[in-house]
Amino acid sequence: MKVKIFEVKEVIESVGVEIECGICSPTFYNLYSDKFHLEGDSSVIVRNECDCEMRVDYCWKRNAEIKGWDYIENLPSLQQHIKEMWNDCLIKQNSSCGNHFHIKFCYPHIFTCKEFAEFFYNKYVAKFQQKKYKERLLNQYSMYSKFTDEHIEELLKGNFSRYKYINFRAWYDKKLKTIEFRIMPYARDANEYVSMMNFILDVCVEWQSIHQENTKECYSMLLSNGDNEYKEIIELPLEAL
């Protein structure tokens, strides 16, 4: 079989980002509130490092989470906005921060399976050798554990925790319908952050390229139990997802 190497737009429909950080909030609201959403996250503590001219106590938000979403065709623009925001708003991350990415796939049945989760894990440990990346596999919010049939049963009941390196539970959210990648650690700067995003996208493209003509095995996570509701979702046209 000749393997087709897909373009990212043939694999992914849209991308969501969640950036846990400390940030100069007035600058954010002045420049980026039309593109991103800023809220608080009690698990994050990044001490004040803001040296802007505004009053420090008012300026620095030490427990921030920035959320954004865009279609994959706008990926270069999204990444450029993140880089500019990182610099303009003096974004800082530390070990209390994680980076999460939501992916909405063009053909989600290829990815909503335990085989893809293990494929992604193997790619991750082969790529990232730094301590902070390895520690995310043990972190309570992004822990690695191999998906089993028992996990699948819990997912189908809606009881399985979202605090895994890959959060399949987001797929059951009728609003999201995504897979969430929770594994990435804090970034030293915007370039490292964008590299994290590109790694995830590249792995997803590689997986679809490998399994383009053999996707039935990837139904094992949800279809093997005869779940009719999921079958109905899978058979919807792409624009309905």
Contacts in CASP RR format, 6 or more apart in sequence:
PFRMAT RR
TARGET T0000
AUTHOR 0000-0000-0000
METHOD contacts of the structure
MODEL  1
MKVKIFEVKEVIESVGVEIECGICSPTFYNLYSDKFHLEGDSSVIVRNEC
DCEMRVDYCWKRNAEIKGWDYIENLPSLQQHIKEMWNDCLIKQNSSCGNH
FHIKFCYPHIFTCKEFAEFFYNKYVAKFQQKKYKERLLNQYSMYSKFTDE
HIEELLKGNFSRYKYINFRAWYDKKLKTIEFRIMPYARDANEYVSMMNFI
LDVCVEWQSIHQENTKECYSMLLSNGDNEYKEIIELPLEAL
1 213 0 8 1.000
3 209 0 8 1.000
3 210 0 8 1.000
3 212 0 8 1.000
4 209 0 8 1.000
4 212 0 8 1.000
5 205 0 8 1.000
5 209 0 8 1.000
6 205 0 8 1.000
6 208 0 8 1.000
6 209 0 8 1.000
6 212 0 8 1.000
7 205 0 8 1.000
8 72 0 8 1.000
8 75 0 8 1.000
8 201 0 8 1.000
8 204 0 8 1.000
8 205 0 8 1.000
9 72 0 8 1.000
9 73 0 8 1.000
10 106 0 8 1.000
10 208 0 8 1.000
11 105 0 8 1.000
11 106 0 8 1.000
11 107 0 8 1.000
11 201 0 8 1.000
11 204 0 8 1.000
11 205 0 8 1.000
11 208 0 8 1.000
12 72 0 8 1.000
12 103 0 8 1.000
12 104 0 8 1.000
12 105 0 8 1.000
12 106 0 8 1.000
12 201 0 8 1.000
12 204 0 8 1.000
12 205 0 8 1.000
13 71 0 8 1.000
13 72 0 8 1.000
13 104 0 8 1.000
13 105 0 8 1.000
13 106 0 8 1.000
13 238 0 8 1.000
13 241 0 8 1.000
14 69 0 8 1.000
14 70 0 8 1.000
14 71 0 8 1.000
14 72 0 8 1.000
14 103 0 8 1.000
14 104 0 8 1.000
15 69 0 8 1.000
15 70 0 8 1.000
15 72 0 8 1.000
15 75 0 8 1.000
15 78 0 8 1.000
15 101 0 8 1.000
15 102 0 8 1.000
15 103 0 8 1.000
15 104 0 8 1.000
15 197 0 8 1.000
15 201 0 8 1.000
16 67 0 8 1.000
16 68 0 8 1.000
16 69 0 8 1.000
16 70 0 8 1.000
16 101 0 8 1.000
16 102 0 8 1.000
16 103 0 8 1.000
16 178 0 8 1.000
17 66 0 8 1.000
17 67 0 8 1.000
17 68 0 8 1.000
17 69 0 8 1.000
17 78 0 8 1.000
17 82 0 8 1.000
17 99 0 8 1.000
17 100 0 8 1.000
17 101 0 8 1.000
17 102 0 8 1.000
17 197 0 8 1.000
18 65 0 8 1.000
18 66 0 8 1.000
18 67 0 8 1.000
18 68 0 8 1.000
18 99 0 8 1.000
18 100 0 8 1.000
18 101 0 8 1.000
18 102 0 8 1.000
19 65 0 8 1.000
19 66 0 8 1.000
19 67 0 8 1.000
19 82 0 8 1.000
19 91 0 8 1.000
19 93 0 8 1.000
19 99 0 8 1.000
19 193 0 8 1.000
20 41 0 8 1.000
20 43 0 8 1.000
20 44 0 8 1.000
20 64 0 8 1.000
20 65 0 8 1.000
20 93 0 8 1.000
20 96 0 8 1.000
20 97 0 8 1.000
20 98 0 8 1.000
20 99 0 8 1.000
20 186 0 8 1.000
21 44 0 8 1.000
21 46 0 8 1.000
21 64 0 8 1.000
21 65 0 8 1.000
21 66 0 8 1.000
21 91 0 8 1.000
21 92 0 8 1.000
21 93 0 8 1.000
21 97 0 8 1.000
22 44 0 8 1.000
22 46 0 8 1.000
22 49 0 8 1.000
22 60 0 8 1.000
22 61 0 8 1.000
22 62 0 8 1.000
22 63 0 8 1.000
22 64 0 8 1.000
22 91 0 8 1.000
22 92 0 8 1.000
22 93 0 8 1.000
23 38 0 8 1.000
23 60 0 8 1.000
23 61 0 8 1.000
23 64 0 8 1.000
23 66 0 8 1.000
23 89 0 8 1.000
23 90 0 8 1.000
23 91 0 8 1.000
23 92 0 8 1.000
24 50 0 8 1.000
24 52 0 8 1.000
24 54 0 8 1.000
24 59 0 8 1.000
24 60 0 8 1.000
24 61 0 8 1.000
24 89 0 8 1.000
24 90 0 8 1.000
25 38 0 8 1.000
25 59 0 8 1.000
25 60 0 8 1.000
25 61 0 8 1.000
25 64 0 8 1.000
25 89 0 8 1.000
26 52 0 8 1.000
26 54 0 8 1.000
26 58 0 8 1.000
26 59 0 8 1.000
27 52 0 8 1.000
27 88 0 8 1.000
27 89 0 8 1.000
27 90 0 8 1.000
28 36 0 8 1.000
28 38 0 8 1.000
28 66 0 8 1.000
28 85 0 8 1.000
28 89 0 8 1.000
29 38 0 8 1.000
31 85 0 8 1.000
31 88 0 8 1.000
31 89 0 8 1.000
32 81 0 8 1.000
32 85 0 8 1.000
32 88 0 8 1.000
32 89 0 8 1.000
35 68 0 8 1.000
35 81 0 8 1.000
35 85 0 8 1.000
36 66 0 8 1.000
36 67 0 8 1.000
36 68 0 8 1.000
36 81 0 8 1.000
36 85 0 8 1.000
37 66 0 8 1.000
37 67 0 8 1.000
37 68 0 8 1.000
38 61 0 8 1.000
38 64 0 8 1.000
38 65 0 8 1.000
38 66 0 8 1.000
38 67 0 8 1.000
39 64 0 8 1.000
39 65 0 8 1.000
39 67 0 8 1.000
40 61 0 8 1.000
40 63 0 8 1.000
40 64 0 8 1.000
40 65 0 8 1.000
41 63 0 8 1.000
41 64 0 8 1.000
41 65 0 8 1.000
42 63 0 8 1.000
43 63 0 8 1.000
43 96 0 8 1.000
43 141 0 8 1.000
44 62 0 8 1.000
44 63 0 8 1.000
44 64 0 8 1.000
44 65 0 8 1.000
44 96 0 8 1.000
44 97 0 8 1.000
45 62 0 8 1.000
45 63 0 8 1.000
45 94 0 8 1.000
45 96 0 8 1.000
46 62 0 8 1.000
46 63 0 8 1.000
46 64 0 8 1.000
46 92 0 8 1.000
46 93 0 8 1.000
46 94 0 8 1.000
46 96 0 8 1.000
46 97 0 8 1.000
47 62 0 8 1.000
48 56 0 8 1.000
48 60 0 8 1.000
48 62 0 8 1.000
49 60 0 8 1.000
49 90 0 8 1.000
49 92 0 8 1.000
50 56 0 8 1.000
50 59 0 8 1.000
50 60 0 8 1.000
50 90 0 8 1.000
51 90 0 8 1.000
52 59 0 8 1.000
52 90 0 8 1.000
66 85 0 8 1.000
66 91 0 8 1.000
68 78 0 8 1.000
69 102 0 8 1.000
70 77 0 8 1.000
70 78 0 8 1.000
75 201 0 8 1.000
79 194 0 8 1.000
79 197 0 8 1.000
82 190 0 8 1.000
82 193 0 8 1.000
82 194 0 8 1.000
83 190 0 8 1.000
83 191 0 8 1.000
83 194 0 8 1.000
85 91 0 8 1.000
86 189 0 8 1.000
86 190 0 8 1.000
86 193 0 8 1.000
87 190 0 8 1.000
91 190 0 8 1.000
93 99 0 8 1.000
93 186 0 8 1.000
93 187 0 8 1.000
93 188 0 8 1.000
94 186 0 8 1.000
95 132 0 8 1.000
95 135 0 8 1.000
95 185 0 8 1.000
95 186 0 8 1.000
96 186 0 8 1.000
97 185 0 8 1.000
97 186 0 8 1.000
98 136 0 8 1.000
98 141 0 8 1.000
98 142 0 8 1.000
98 182 0 8 1.000
98 184 0 8 1.000
98 185 0 8 1.000
98 186 0 8 1.000
99 184 0 8 1.000
99 185 0 8 1.000
99 186 0 8 1.000
99 187 0 8 1.000
99 193 0 8 1.000
99 196 0 8 1.000
100 180 0 8 1.000
100 181 0 8 1.000
100 182 0 8 1.000
100 184 0 8 1.000
101 180 0 8 1.000
101 181 0 8 1.000
101 184 0 8 1.000
101 196 0 8 1.000
101 197 0 8 1.000
101 200 0 8 1.000
102 170 0 8 1.000
102 176 0 8 1.000
102 178 0 8 1.000
102 179 0 8 1.000
102 180 0 8 1.000
102 181 0 8 1.000
103 111 0 8 1.000
103 178 0 8 1.000
103 179 0 8 1.000
103 180 0 8 1.000
103 181 0 8 1.000
103 200 0 8 1.000
103 201 0 8 1.000
103 204 0 8 1.000
104 176 0 8 1.000
104 177 0 8 1.000
104 178 0 8 1.000
104 241 0 8 1.000
105 111 0 8 1.000
105 179 0 8 1.000
105 204 0 8 1.000
106 238 0 8 1.000
107 208 0 8 1.000
107 215 0 8 1.000
107 238 0 8 1.000
108 171 0 8 1.000
108 177 0 8 1.000
108 179 0 8 1.000
108 234 0 8 1.000
108 241 0 8 1.000
109 215 0 8 1.000
109 218 0 8 1.000
109 219 0 8 1.000
109 223 0 8 1.000
109 234 0 8 1.000
110 116 0 8 1.000
110 207 0 8 1.000
110 208 0 8 1.000
110 211 0 8 1.000
110 215 0 8 1.000
110 218 0 8 1.000
111 179 0 8 1.000
111 204 0 8 1.000
111 207 0 8 1.000
111 208 0 8 1.000
111 218 0 8 1.000
112 168 0 8 1.000
112 171 0 8 1.000
112 179 0 8 1.000
112 218 0 8 1.000
112 221 0 8 1.000
112 222 0 8 1.000
113 217 0 8 1.000
113 218 0 8 1.000
113 219 0 8 1.000
113 220 0 8 1.000
113 221 0 8 1.000
113 222 0 8 1.000
114 146 0 8 1.000
114 147 0 8 1.000
114 148 0 8 1.000
114 151 0 8 1.000
114 152 0 8 1.000
114 220 0 8 1.000
114 221 0 8 1.000
115 217 0 8 1.000
115 218 0 8 1.000
115 220 0 8 1.000
116 207 0 8 1.000
116 218 0 8 1.000
117 147 0 8 1.000
117 165 0 8 1.000
117 166 0 8 1.000
117 168 0 8 1.000
118 146 0 8 1.000
118 147 0 8 1.000
119 203 0 8 1.000
119 207 0 8 1.000
120 165 0 8 1.000
120 166 0 8 1.000
120 181 0 8 1.000
120 203 0 8 1.000
120 207 0 8 1.000
121 144 0 8 1.000
121 165 0 8 1.000
123 199 0 8 1.000
123 203 0 8 1.000
123 206 0 8 1.000
124 133 0 8 1.000
124 165 0 8 1.000
124 183 0 8 1.000
125 134 0 8 1.000
125 137 0 8 1.000
127 199 0 8 1.000
128 134 0 8 1.000
132 185 0 8 1.000
132 186 0 8 1.000
133 184 0 8 1.000
133 185 0 8 1.000
135 185 0 8 1.000
136 142 0 8 1.000
136 165 0 8 1.000
136 183 0 8 1.000
136 184 0 8 1.000
136 185 0 8 1.000
137 143 0 8 1.000
137 144 0 8 1.000
137 165 0 8 1.000
137 183 0 8 1.000
138 144 0 8 1.000
140 163 0 8 1.000
141 163 0 8 1.000
141 182 0 8 1.000
142 163 0 8 1.000
142 164 0 8 1.000
142 165 0 8 1.000
142 182 0 8 1.000
142 183 0 8 1.000
143 163 0 8 1.000
143 164 0 8 1.000
143 165 0 8 1.000
144 164 0 8 1.000
144 165 0 8 1.000
144 183 0 8 1.000
145 151 0 8 1.000
145 164 0 8 1.000
147 168 0 8 1.000
147 221 0 8 1.000
151 160 0 8 1.000
152 221 0 8 1.000
152 222 0 8 1.000
152 225 0 8 1.000
153 225 0 8 1.000
154 160 0 8 1.000
155 168 0 8 1.000
155 169 0 8 1.000
155 172 0 8 1.000
155 221 0 8 1.000
155 222 0 8 1.000
156 222 0 8 1.000
156 225 0 8 1.000
156 227 0 8 1.000
158 169 0 8 1.000
158 172 0 8 1.000
160 168 0 8 1.000
160 169 0 8 1.000
161 169 0 8 1.000
162 169 0 8 1.000
162 170 0 8 1.000
162 180 0 8 1.000
162 182 0 8 1.000
163 182 0 8 1.000
164 182 0 8 1.000
165 181 0 8 1.000
165 182 0 8 1.000
165 183 0 8 1.000
166 179 0 8 1.000
166 180 0 8 1.000
166 181 0 8 1.000
166 182 0 8 1.000
166 183 0 8 1.000
167 179 0 8 1.000
167 180 0 8 1.000
167 181 0 8 1.000
167 182 0 8 1.000
168 179 0 8 1.000
168 221 0 8 1.000
170 176 0 8 1.000
170 177 0 8 1.000
170 178 0 8 1.000
170 179 0 8 1.000
170 180 0 8 1.000
171 177 0 8 1.000
171 178 0 8 1.000
171 179 0 8 1.000
177 241 0 8 1.000
181 200 0 8 1.000
184 196 0 8 1.000
184 200 0 8 1.000
187 193 0 8 1.000
187 196 0 8 1.000
211 217 0 8 1.000
211 218 0 8 1.000
222 230 0 8 1.000
223 230 0 8 1.000
223 231 0 8 1.000
223 234 0 8 1.000
233 241 0 8 1.000
END
